[in-house]
Amino acid sequence: MGYKYCPNCKRVVVTKVLAEGYAQIDHRGIRIKRRKITHLVEDGGCGHTWMIYEIPEEYVLGIDPGRG
């Protein structure tokens, strides 16, 4: 569990990563993680689900991953 911005409620809420939505995919030669997130109904949430994509920080920061 964690906190993320819910696009349906338009606020930061308690969320959970769903196992069936997890995948590692290649995008333009970069290995990224795809995760399916849900706003927890058990905690009074709306139950909305959405996908997020995680890019390794060295690509975001422009660091060459081939260098040590």
PDB file of N, CA, C and O in Angstrom:
ATOM      1  N   MET A   1       0.835  -1.179   0.000  1.00  0.00           N
ATOM      2  CA  MET A   1       0.000   0.000   0.000  1.00  0.00           C
ATOM      3  C   MET A   1       0.877   1.238   0.000  1.00  0.00           C
ATOM      4  O   MET A   1       2.013   1.217   0.474  1.00  0.00           O
ATOM      5  N   GLY A   2       0.344   2.288  -0.526  1.00  0.00           N
ATOM      6  CA  GLY A   2       1.059   3.544  -0.575  1.00  0.00           C
ATOM      7  C   GLY A   2       0.094   4.670  -0.883  1.00  0.00           C
ATOM      8  O   GLY A   2      -1.124   4.491  -0.871  1.00  0.00           O
ATOM      9  N   TYR A   3       0.655   5.821  -1.155  1.00  0.00           N
ATOM     10  CA  TYR A   3      -0.149   6.995  -1.470  1.00  0.00           C
ATOM     11  C   TYR A   3       0.165   7.455  -2.879  1.00  0.00           C
ATOM     12  O   TYR A   3       1.330   7.603  -3.248  1.00  0.00           O
ATOM     13  N   LYS A   4      -0.876   7.682  -3.665  1.00  0.00           N
ATOM     14  CA  LYS A   4      -0.736   8.179  -5.026  1.00  0.00           C
ATOM     15  C   LYS A   4      -1.901   9.124  -5.307  1.00  0.00           C
ATOM     16  O   LYS A   4      -2.904   9.140  -4.594  1.00  0.00           O
ATOM     17  N   TYR A   5      -1.736   9.900  -6.359  1.00  0.00           N
ATOM     18  CA  TYR A   5      -2.789  10.809  -6.798  1.00  0.00           C
ATOM     19  C   TYR A   5      -3.839  10.023  -7.578  1.00  0.00           C
ATOM     20  O   TYR A   5      -3.510   9.375  -8.572  1.00  0.00           O
ATOM     21  N   CYS A   6      -5.089  10.071  -7.145  1.00  0.00           N
ATOM     22  CA  CYS A   6      -6.186   9.392  -7.842  1.00  0.00           C
ATOM     23  C   CYS A   6      -6.747  10.344  -8.897  1.00  0.00           C
ATOM     24  O   CYS A   6      -7.235  11.421  -8.553  1.00  0.00           O
ATOM     25  N   PRO A   7      -6.687   9.963 -10.179  1.00  0.00           N
ATOM     26  CA  PRO A   7      -7.208  10.837 -11.234  1.00  0.00           C
ATOM     27  C   PRO A   7      -8.730  10.987 -11.193  1.00  0.00           C
ATOM     28  O   PRO A   7      -9.273  11.923 -11.779  1.00  0.00           O
ATOM     29  N   ASN A   8      -9.416  10.082 -10.514  1.00  0.00           N
ATOM     30  CA  ASN A   8     -10.865  10.164 -10.405  1.00  0.00           C
ATOM     31  C   ASN A   8     -11.284  11.121  -9.276  1.00  0.00           C
ATOM     32  O   ASN A   8     -12.167  11.958  -9.462  1.00  0.00           O
ATOM     33  N   CYS A   9     -10.647  10.989  -8.116  1.00  0.00           N
ATOM     34  CA  CYS A   9     -10.991  11.817  -6.950  1.00  0.00           C
ATOM     35  C   CYS A   9     -10.258  13.158  -6.950  1.00  0.00           C
ATOM     36  O   CYS A   9     -10.651  14.082  -6.238  1.00  0.00           O
ATOM     37  N   LYS A  10      -9.198  13.262  -7.743  1.00  0.00           N
ATOM     38  CA  LYS A  10      -8.383  14.478  -7.839  1.00  0.00           C
ATOM     39  C   LYS A  10      -7.718  14.852  -6.515  1.00  0.00           C
ATOM     40  O   LYS A  10      -7.664  16.023  -6.137  1.00  0.00           O
ATOM     41  N   ARG A  11      -7.203  13.806  -5.805  1.00  0.00           N
ATOM     42  CA  ARG A  11      -6.466  14.042  -4.557  1.00  0.00           C
ATOM     43  C   ARG A  11      -5.559  12.839  -4.276  1.00  0.00           C
ATOM     44  O   ARG A  11      -5.704  11.785  -4.895  1.00  0.00           O
ATOM     45  N   VAL A  12      -4.627  13.008  -3.339  1.00  0.00           N
ATOM     46  CA  VAL A  12      -3.724  11.934  -2.944  1.00  0.00           C
ATOM     47  C   VAL A  12      -4.464  11.018  -1.980  1.00  0.00           C
ATOM     48  O   VAL A  12      -5.050  11.478  -1.001  1.00  0.00           O
ATOM     49  N   VAL A  13      -4.433   9.708  -2.266  1.00  0.00           N
ATOM     50  CA  VAL A  13      -5.229   8.732  -1.516  1.00  0.00           C
ATOM     51  C   VAL A  13      -4.413   7.466  -1.245  1.00  0.00           C
ATOM     52  O   VAL A  13      -3.324   7.293  -1.792  1.00  0.00           O
ATOM     53  N   VAL A  14      -4.948   6.588  -0.400  1.00  0.00           N
ATOM     54  CA  VAL A  14      -4.335   5.285  -0.134  1.00  0.00           C
ATOM     55  C   VAL A  14      -4.604   4.377  -1.334  1.00  0.00           C
ATOM     56  O   VAL A  14      -5.747   4.224  -1.766  1.00  0.00           O
ATOM     57  N   THR A  15      -3.529   3.773  -1.871  1.00  0.00           N
ATOM     58  CA  THR A  15      -3.656   2.929  -3.051  1.00  0.00           C
ATOM     59  C   THR A  15      -2.971   1.583  -2.828  1.00  0.00           C
ATOM     60  O   THR A  15      -2.247   1.386  -1.852  1.00  0.00           O
ATOM     61  N   LYS A  16      -3.218   0.678  -3.747  1.00  0.00           N
ATOM     62  CA  LYS A  16      -2.609  -0.648  -3.702  1.00  0.00           C
ATOM     63  C   LYS A  16      -2.228  -1.053  -5.117  1.00  0.00           C
ATOM     64  O   LYS A  16      -2.962  -0.777  -6.066  1.00  0.00           O
ATOM     65  N   VAL A  17      -1.069  -1.715  -5.261  1.00  0.00           N
ATOM     66  CA  VAL A  17      -0.634  -2.241  -6.554  1.00  0.00           C
ATOM     67  C   VAL A  17      -1.281  -3.604  -6.746  1.00  0.00           C
ATOM     68  O   VAL A  17      -1.221  -4.457  -5.860  1.00  0.00           O
ATOM     69  N   LEU A  18      -1.899  -3.808  -7.901  1.00  0.00           N
ATOM     70  CA  LEU A  18      -2.533  -5.088  -8.220  1.00  0.00           C
ATOM     71  C   LEU A  18      -1.548  -5.962  -8.988  1.00  0.00           C
ATOM     72  O   LEU A  18      -0.941  -5.515  -9.961  1.00  0.00           O
ATOM     73  N   ALA A  19      -1.391  -7.203  -8.550  1.00  0.00           N
ATOM     74  CA  ALA A  19      -0.410  -8.116  -9.138  1.00  0.00           C
ATOM     75  C   ALA A  19      -0.675  -8.389 -10.619  1.00  0.00           C
ATOM     76  O   ALA A  19       0.274  -8.529 -11.391  1.00  0.00           O
ATOM     77  N   GLU A  20      -1.932  -8.468 -11.028  1.00  0.00           N
ATOM     78  CA  GLU A  20      -2.219  -8.834 -12.419  1.00  0.00           C
ATOM     79  C   GLU A  20      -1.835  -7.741 -13.414  1.00  0.00           C
ATOM     80  O   GLU A  20      -1.792  -8.001 -14.616  1.00  0.00           O
ATOM     81  N   GLY A  21      -1.559  -6.549 -12.951  1.00  0.00           N
ATOM     82  CA  GLY A  21      -1.191  -5.474 -13.869  1.00  0.00           C
ATOM     83  C   GLY A  21       0.296  -5.247 -14.001  1.00  0.00           C
ATOM     84  O   GLY A  21       0.715  -4.376 -14.763  1.00  0.00           O
ATOM     85  N   TYR A  22       1.122  -6.018 -13.269  1.00  0.00           N
ATOM     86  CA  TYR A  22       2.568  -5.798 -13.286  1.00  0.00           C
ATOM     87  C   TYR A  22       3.208  -6.409 -14.525  1.00  0.00           C
ATOM     88  O   TYR A  22       2.913  -7.544 -14.897  1.00  0.00           O
ATOM     89  N   ALA A  23       4.086  -5.642 -15.155  1.00  0.00           N
ATOM     90  CA  ALA A  23       4.851  -6.150 -16.302  1.00  0.00           C
ATOM     91  C   ALA A  23       6.098  -5.300 -16.479  1.00  0.00           C
ATOM     92  O   ALA A  23       6.106  -4.116 -16.144  1.00  0.00           O
ATOM     93  N   GLN A  24       7.152  -5.913 -17.007  1.00  0.00           N
ATOM     94  CA  GLN A  24       8.333  -5.167 -17.431  1.00  0.00           C
ATOM     95  C   GLN A  24       8.309  -5.151 -18.941  1.00  0.00           C
ATOM     96  O   GLN A  24       8.243  -6.200 -19.582  1.00  0.00           O
ATOM     97  N   ILE A  25       8.364  -3.960 -19.507  1.00  0.00           N
ATOM     98  CA  ILE A  25       8.261  -3.828 -20.958  1.00  0.00           C
ATOM     99  C   ILE A  25       9.402  -2.962 -21.479  1.00  0.00           C
ATOM    100  O   ILE A  25       9.967  -2.152 -20.743  1.00  0.00           O
ATOM    101  N   ASP A  26       9.735  -3.141 -22.752  1.00  0.00           N
ATOM    102  CA  ASP A  26      10.747  -2.310 -23.408  1.00  0.00           C
ATOM    103  C   ASP A  26      10.042  -1.167 -24.117  1.00  0.00           C
ATOM    104  O   ASP A  26       9.077  -1.368 -24.854  1.00  0.00           O
ATOM    105  N   HIS A  27      10.547   0.042 -23.876  1.00  0.00           N
ATOM    106  CA  HIS A  27      10.018   1.226 -24.545  1.00  0.00           C
ATOM    107  C   HIS A  27      11.204   2.028 -25.053  1.00  0.00           C
ATOM    108  O   HIS A  27      11.952   2.611 -24.267  1.00  0.00           O
ATOM    109  N   ARG A  28      11.373   2.056 -26.363  1.00  0.00           N
ATOM    110  CA  ARG A  28      12.483   2.775 -26.998  1.00  0.00           C
ATOM    111  C   ARG A  28      13.829   2.330 -26.446  1.00  0.00           C
ATOM    112  O   ARG A  28      14.728   3.148 -26.249  1.00  0.00           O
ATOM    113  N   GLY A  29      13.965   1.038 -26.199  1.00  0.00           N
ATOM    114  CA  GLY A  29      15.220   0.480 -25.723  1.00  0.00           C
ATOM    115  C   GLY A  29      15.444   0.599 -24.223  1.00  0.00           C
ATOM    116  O   GLY A  29      16.512   0.241 -23.728  1.00  0.00           O
ATOM    117  N   ILE A  30      14.464   1.090 -23.504  1.00  0.00           N
ATOM    118  CA  ILE A  30      14.568   1.234 -22.052  1.00  0.00           C
ATOM    119  C   ILE A  30      13.606   0.255 -21.396  1.00  0.00           C
ATOM    120  O   ILE A  30      12.439   0.183 -21.781  1.00  0.00           O
ATOM    121  N   ARG A  31      14.079  -0.496 -20.412  1.00  0.00           N
ATOM    122  CA  ARG A  31      13.237  -1.442 -19.678  1.00  0.00           C
ATOM    123  C   ARG A  31      12.478  -0.671 -18.603  1.00  0.00           C
ATOM    124  O   ARG A  31      13.086  -0.146 -17.671  1.00  0.00           O
ATOM    125  N   ILE A  32      11.142  -0.600 -18.728  1.00  0.00           N
ATOM    126  CA  ILE A  32      10.318   0.116 -17.747  1.00  0.00           C
ATOM    127  C   ILE A  32       9.330  -0.846 -17.095  1.00  0.00           C
ATOM    128  O   ILE A  32       9.039  -1.918 -17.626  1.00  0.00           O
ATOM    129  N   LYS A  33       8.821  -0.440 -15.931  1.00  0.00           N
ATOM    130  CA  LYS A  33       7.844  -1.249 -15.204  1.00  0.00           C
ATOM    131  C   LYS A  33       6.459  -0.635 -15.354  1.00  0.00           C
ATOM    132  O   LYS A  33       6.277   0.576 -15.221  1.00  0.00           O
ATOM    133  N   ARG A  34       5.495  -1.493 -15.633  1.00  0.00           N
ATOM    134  CA  ARG A  34       4.101  -1.057 -15.702  1.00  0.00           C
ATOM    135  C   ARG A  34       3.379  -1.667 -14.505  1.00  0.00           C
ATOM    136  O   ARG A  34       3.497  -2.865 -14.246  1.00  0.00           O
ATOM    137  N   ARG A  35       2.635  -0.844 -13.783  1.00  0.00           N
ATOM    138  CA  ARG A  35       1.892  -1.328 -12.616  1.00  0.00           C
ATOM    139  C   ARG A  35       0.447  -0.844 -12.675  1.00  0.00           C
ATOM    140  O   ARG A  35       0.166   0.272 -13.112  1.00  0.00           O
ATOM    141  N   LYS A  36      -0.456  -1.704 -12.228  1.00  0.00           N
ATOM    142  CA  LYS A  36      -1.870  -1.355 -12.148  1.00  0.00           C
ATOM    143  C   LYS A  36      -2.160  -0.964 -10.707  1.00  0.00           C
ATOM    144  O   LYS A  36      -1.872  -1.724  -9.782  1.00  0.00           O
ATOM    145  N   ILE A  37      -2.728   0.218 -10.517  1.00  0.00           N
ATOM    146  CA  ILE A  37      -2.986   0.789  -9.199  1.00  0.00           C
ATOM    147  C   ILE A  37      -4.491   0.888  -8.987  1.00  0.00           C
ATOM    148  O   ILE A  37      -5.240   1.136  -9.932  1.00  0.00           O
ATOM    149  N   THR A  38      -4.934   0.694  -7.742  1.00  0.00           N
ATOM    150  CA  THR A  38      -6.348   0.883  -7.413  1.00  0.00           C
ATOM    151  C   THR A  38      -6.490   1.734  -6.159  1.00  0.00           C
ATOM    152  O   THR A  38      -5.687   1.638  -5.231  1.00  0.00           O
ATOM    153  N   HIS A  39      -7.515   2.560  -6.147  1.00  0.00           N
ATOM    154  CA  HIS A  39      -7.865   3.351  -4.970  1.00  0.00           C
ATOM    155  C   HIS A  39      -8.699   2.442  -4.066  1.00  0.00           C
ATOM    156  O   HIS A  39      -9.796   2.023  -4.436  1.00  0.00           O
ATOM    157  N   LEU A  40      -8.171   2.144  -2.885  1.00  0.00           N
ATOM    158  CA  LEU A  40      -8.762   1.131  -2.002  1.00  0.00           C
ATOM    159  C   LEU A  40     -10.179   1.472  -1.542  1.00  0.00           C
ATOM    160  O   LEU A  40     -10.405   2.487  -0.883  1.00  0.00           O
ATOM    161  N   VAL A  41     -11.108   0.624  -1.893  1.00  0.00           N
ATOM    162  CA  VAL A  41     -12.500   0.770  -1.457  1.00  0.00           C
ATOM    163  C   VAL A  41     -12.603   0.511   0.042  1.00  0.00           C
ATOM    164  O   VAL A  41     -13.427   1.119   0.726  1.00  0.00           O
ATOM    165  N   GLU A  42     -11.754  -0.405   0.559  1.00  0.00           N
ATOM    166  CA  GLU A  42     -11.782  -0.751   1.981  1.00  0.00           C
ATOM    167  C   GLU A  42     -11.502   0.458   2.874  1.00  0.00           C
ATOM    168  O   GLU A  42     -11.948   0.500   4.021  1.00  0.00           O
ATOM    169  N   ASP A  43     -10.772   1.431   2.356  1.00  0.00           N
ATOM    170  CA  ASP A  43     -10.448   2.633   3.116  1.00  0.00           C
ATOM    171  C   ASP A  43     -11.320   3.814   2.709  1.00  0.00           C
ATOM    172  O   ASP A  43     -10.935   4.969   2.895  1.00  0.00           O
ATOM    173  N   GLY A  44     -12.483   3.527   2.159  1.00  0.00           N
ATOM    174  CA  GLY A  44     -13.412   4.591   1.771  1.00  0.00           C
ATOM    175  C   GLY A  44     -13.127   5.170   0.402  1.00  0.00           C
ATOM    176  O   GLY A  44     -13.628   6.245   0.072  1.00  0.00           O
ATOM    177  N   GLY A  45     -12.326   4.474  -0.410  1.00  0.00           N
ATOM    178  CA  GLY A  45     -11.955   4.966  -1.729  1.00  0.00           C
ATOM    179  C   GLY A  45     -13.004   4.694  -2.788  1.00  0.00           C
ATOM    180  O   GLY A  45     -14.021   4.049  -2.530  1.00  0.00           O
ATOM    181  N   CYS A  46     -12.741   5.192  -3.975  1.00  0.00           N
ATOM    182  CA  CYS A  46     -13.694   5.079  -5.079  1.00  0.00           C
ATOM    183  C   CYS A  46     -13.550   3.779  -5.871  1.00  0.00           C
ATOM    184  O   CYS A  46     -14.451   3.434  -6.636  1.00  0.00           O
ATOM    185  N   GLY A  47     -12.434   3.043  -5.710  1.00  0.00           N
ATOM    186  CA  GLY A  47     -12.228   1.795  -6.429  1.00  0.00           C
ATOM    187  C   GLY A  47     -11.694   1.969  -7.841  1.00  0.00           C
ATOM    188  O   GLY A  47     -11.545   0.986  -8.567  1.00  0.00           O
ATOM    189  N   HIS A  48     -11.406   3.192  -8.241  1.00  0.00           N
ATOM    190  CA  HIS A  48     -10.882   3.477  -9.578  1.00  0.00           C
ATOM    191  C   HIS A  48      -9.526   2.804  -9.755  1.00  0.00           C
ATOM    192  O   HIS A  48      -8.724   2.783  -8.822  1.00  0.00           O
ATOM    193  N   THR A  49      -9.253   2.247 -10.953  1.00  0.00           N
ATOM    194  CA  THR A  49      -7.955   1.642 -11.253  1.00  0.00           C
ATOM    195  C   THR A  49      -7.323   2.367 -12.429  1.00  0.00           C
ATOM    196  O   THR A  49      -8.025   2.849 -13.318  1.00  0.00           O
ATOM    197  N   TRP A  50      -5.988   2.444 -12.432  1.00  0.00           N
ATOM    198  CA  TRP A  50      -5.250   3.070 -13.508  1.00  0.00           C
ATOM    199  C   TRP A  50      -3.855   2.475 -13.573  1.00  0.00           C
ATOM    200  O   TRP A  50      -3.426   1.772 -12.658  1.00  0.00           O
ATOM    201  N   MET A  51      -3.151   2.760 -14.657  1.00  0.00           N
ATOM    202  CA  MET A  51      -1.800   2.235 -14.870  1.00  0.00           C
ATOM    203  C   MET A  51      -0.783   3.346 -14.628  1.00  0.00           C
ATOM    204  O   MET A  51      -1.026   4.510 -14.946  1.00  0.00           O
ATOM    205  N   ILE A  52       0.378   2.958 -14.051  1.00  0.00           N
ATOM    206  CA  ILE A  52       1.508   3.871 -13.941  1.00  0.00           C
ATOM    207  C   ILE A  52       2.710   3.197 -14.584  1.00  0.00           C
ATOM    208  O   ILE A  52       2.769   1.971 -14.680  1.00  0.00           O
ATOM    209  N   TYR A  53       3.657   3.997 -15.020  1.00  0.00           N
ATOM    210  CA  TYR A  53       4.869   3.499 -15.650  1.00  0.00           C
ATOM    211  C   TYR A  53       6.065   4.063 -14.896  1.00  0.00           C
ATOM    212  O   TYR A  53       6.139   5.269 -14.659  1.00  0.00           O
ATOM    213  N   GLU A  54       7.001   3.198 -14.519  1.00  0.00           N
ATOM    214  CA  GLU A  54       8.184   3.601 -13.770  1.00  0.00           C
ATOM    215  C   GLU A  54       9.401   3.485 -14.681  1.00  0.00           C
ATOM    216  O   GLU A  54       9.699   2.420 -15.223  1.00  0.00           O
ATOM    217  N   ILE A  55      10.095   4.613 -14.833  1.00  0.00           N
ATOM    218  CA  ILE A  55      11.285   4.684 -15.666  1.00  0.00           C
ATOM    219  C   ILE A  55      12.497   4.731 -14.742  1.00  0.00           C
ATOM    220  O   ILE A  55      12.480   5.481 -13.765  1.00  0.00           O
ATOM    221  N   PRO A  56      13.566   3.946 -15.019  1.00  0.00           N
ATOM    222  CA  PRO A  56      14.756   3.990 -14.171  1.00  0.00           C
ATOM    223  C   PRO A  56      15.326   5.409 -14.088  1.00  0.00           C
ATOM    224  O   PRO A  56      15.378   6.123 -15.089  1.00  0.00           O
ATOM    225  N   GLU A  57      15.750   5.808 -12.889  1.00  0.00           N
ATOM    226  CA  GLU A  57      16.168   7.185 -12.658  1.00  0.00           C
ATOM    227  C   GLU A  57      17.354   7.619 -13.509  1.00  0.00           C
ATOM    228  O   GLU A  57      17.461   8.801 -13.836  1.00  0.00           O
ATOM    229  N   GLU A  58      18.245   6.707 -13.878  1.00  0.00           N
ATOM    230  CA  GLU A  58      19.392   7.116 -14.686  1.00  0.00           C
ATOM    231  C   GLU A  58      18.964   7.647 -16.050  1.00  0.00           C
ATOM    232  O   GLU A  58      19.660   8.482 -16.626  1.00  0.00           O
ATOM    233  N   TYR A  59      17.832   7.180 -16.580  1.00  0.00           N
ATOM    234  CA  TYR A  59      17.324   7.688 -17.844  1.00  0.00           C
ATOM    235  C   TYR A  59      16.628   9.028 -17.659  1.00  0.00           C
ATOM    236  O   TYR A  59      16.708   9.891 -18.533  1.00  0.00           O
ATOM    237  N   VAL A  60      15.955   9.211 -16.550  1.00  0.00           N
ATOM    238  CA  VAL A  60      15.285  10.485 -16.262  1.00  0.00           C
ATOM    239  C   VAL A  60      16.328  11.580 -16.047  1.00  0.00           C
ATOM    240  O   VAL A  60      16.159  12.706 -16.515  1.00  0.00           O
ATOM    241  N   LEU A  61      17.409  11.243 -15.334  1.00  0.00           N
ATOM    242  CA  LEU A  61      18.453  12.212 -15.017  1.00  0.00           C
ATOM    243  C   LEU A  61      19.457  12.411 -16.146  1.00  0.00           C
ATOM    244  O   LEU A  61      20.275  13.329 -16.089  1.00  0.00           O
ATOM    245  N   GLY A  62      19.406  11.554 -17.181  1.00  0.00           N
ATOM    246  CA  GLY A  62      20.310  11.678 -18.318  1.00  0.00           C
ATOM    247  C   GLY A  62      21.679  11.080 -18.072  1.00  0.00           C
ATOM    248  O   GLY A  62      22.639  11.439 -18.754  1.00  0.00           O
ATOM    249  N   ILE A  63      21.789  10.178 -17.114  1.00  0.00           N
ATOM    250  CA  ILE A  63      23.059   9.510 -16.810  1.00  0.00           C
ATOM    251  C   ILE A  63      23.220   8.321 -17.749  1.00  0.00           C
ATOM    252  O   ILE A  63      22.268   7.574 -17.976  1.00  0.00           O
ATOM    253  N   ASP A  64      24.408   8.145 -18.291  1.00  0.00           N
ATOM    254  CA  ASP A  64      24.674   7.017 -19.173  1.00  0.00           C
ATOM    255  C   ASP A  64      24.776   5.742 -18.339  1.00  0.00           C
ATOM    256  O   ASP A  64      25.723   5.602 -17.565  1.00  0.00           O
ATOM    257  N   PRO A  65      23.822   4.798 -18.473  1.00  0.00           N
ATOM    258  CA  PRO A  65      23.848   3.590 -17.639  1.00  0.00           C
ATOM    259  C   PRO A  65      25.017   2.665 -17.953  1.00  0.00           C
ATOM    260  O   PRO A  65      25.298   1.762 -17.166  1.00  0.00           O
ATOM    261  N   GLY A  66      25.708   2.858 -19.075  1.00  0.00           N
ATOM    262  CA  GLY A  66      26.836   2.029 -19.425  1.00  0.00           C
ATOM    263  C   GLY A  66      28.132   2.421 -18.711  1.00  0.00           C
ATOM    264  O   GLY A  66      29.108   1.671 -18.735  1.00  0.00           O
ATOM    265  N   ARG A  67      28.139   3.574 -18.088  1.00  0.00           N
ATOM    266  CA  ARG A  67      29.322   4.045 -17.372  1.00  0.00           C
ATOM    267  C   ARG A  67      29.250   3.661 -15.902  1.00  0.00           C
ATOM    268  O   ARG A  67      28.159   3.586 -15.337  1.00  0.00           O
ATOM    269  N   GLY A  68      30.372   3.422 -15.288  1.00  0.00           N
ATOM    270  CA  GLY A  68      30.422   3.024 -13.890  1.00  0.00           C
ATOM    271  C   GLY A  68      30.530   4.122 -12.910  1.00  0.00           C
ATOM    272  O   GLY A  68      30.578   3.872 -11.705  1.00  0.00           O
TER     273      GLY A  68
END
